Amino acid sequence: MDKVTKALLAVIGVMIILSPIGILLVWNYNGAWGEWDVGTIEHMVGHKLPGMEKLSGIWNHAVLPDYNVPGWEDKLHASIGYVISAVVGVTLVVALYYAVVRFASRAS
């Protein structure tokens, strides 16, 4: 493994370990910035957004909903759930990347 790959994996590993900071920082502030539901957006904007309401339920099949393991609600378990979610996400992205590279290399 070359130096660049090792450095990239180290950075990704650090980000995975630090991922629970996101939930710990916003635990008492009603969620993270930008992760608002349709009702919250309507309240912030001041009117209904029919397009957003229509599309809000288009994807509700998350592997780990809310970046957590269902039933793990306390701060410690939620933090572990964030790390698990980060590992699953990174694994899926890397697998997709390698599949695309492999497909592209065969096509050329």
C-alpha positions in Angstrom: 0.0 0.0 0.0 1.4 3.4 -1.0 1.8 6.4 1.3 -1.2 8.3 -0.2 -3.5 5.4 0.3 -2.3 4.9 3.9 -2.8 8.6 4.6 -6.3 8.6 3.1 -7.3 5.5 5.2 -5.9 7.2 8.3 -8.0 10.3 7.7 -11.1 8.3 7.0 -10.5 6.3 10.2 -10.1 9.5 12.3 -13.3 10.9 10.8 -15.2 7.6 11.6 -14.0 7.8 15.2 -14.9 11.5 15.5 -18.4 11.0 13.9 -20.3 10.8 17.2 -19.3 14.4 17.9 -22.1 15.3 15.5 -24.8 13.8 17.7 -23.2 14.9 21.0 -23.0 18.5 19.9 -26.6 18.7 18.9 -28.2 16.3 21.4 -30.1 19.1 23.2 -30.7 21.4 20.2 -33.3 19.4 18.2 -31.1 17.9 15.6 -28.3 18.8 13.3 -28.3 21.7 11.0 -29.8 20.8 7.6 -31.5 17.7 8.8 -35.0 19.2 9.1 -38.3 17.6 8.3 -41.0 19.1 6.1 -42.8 20.7 9.1 -39.7 22.4 10.3 -38.9 23.8 6.9 -42.5 25.1 6.5 -42.2 26.8 9.9 -38.8 28.4 8.9 -40.0 29.5 5.4 -43.5 30.5 6.5 -45.5 28.5 4.0 -46.1 25.0 2.7 -43.7 23.5 0.1 -45.8 21.1 -1.9 -42.9 19.7 -3.9 -41.0 18.9 -0.7 -44.1 17.3 0.8 -44.5 15.2 -2.3 -40.9 14.0 -2.3 -40.4 13.7 1.5 -41.4 10.0 1.6 -39.5 8.9 -1.5 -36.7 7.2 0.4 -37.5 5.6 3.7 -35.5 2.4 3.5 -32.3 3.4 5.3 -30.0 0.6 6.4 -29.5 2.5 9.7 -32.2 5.1 10.1 -31.1 8.3 11.9 -27.5 7.0 11.7 -28.3 4.6 14.6 -29.1 1.1 15.5 -32.9 0.9 16.4 -33.4 0.9 20.1 -30.1 2.5 21.0 -31.4 5.9 22.4 -28.9 6.8 25.1 -25.9 8.9 24.3 -23.3 6.1 24.6 -25.2 3.7 22.4 -26.1 6.5 19.9 -22.4 7.3 19.6 -21.6 3.7 18.9 -24.4 3.7 16.4 -22.9 6.7 14.6 -19.5 4.9 14.4 -21.3 1.7 13.0 -23.2 3.9 10.5 -20.0 5.6 9.4 -18.2 2.2 8.9 -21.2 0.9 6.9 -21.4 4.1 4.8 -17.6 4.1 4.0 -17.7 0.4 3.2 -20.6 0.9 0.8 -19.0 3.9 -0.9 -15.6 2.1 -1.3 -17.4 -1.1 -2.7 -19.3 1.1 -5.2 -16.1 2.9 -6.2 -14.3 -0.4 -6.8 -17.2 -1.8 -8.7 -17.3 1.3 -11.0 -13.5 1.2 -11.5 -13.6 -2.5 -12.3 -16.5 -2.0 -14.8 -14.8 0.9 -16.4 -11.4 -0.9 -16.7 -13.1 -3.9 -18.4 -15.0 -1.5 -20.8 -11.8 0.1 -22.1 
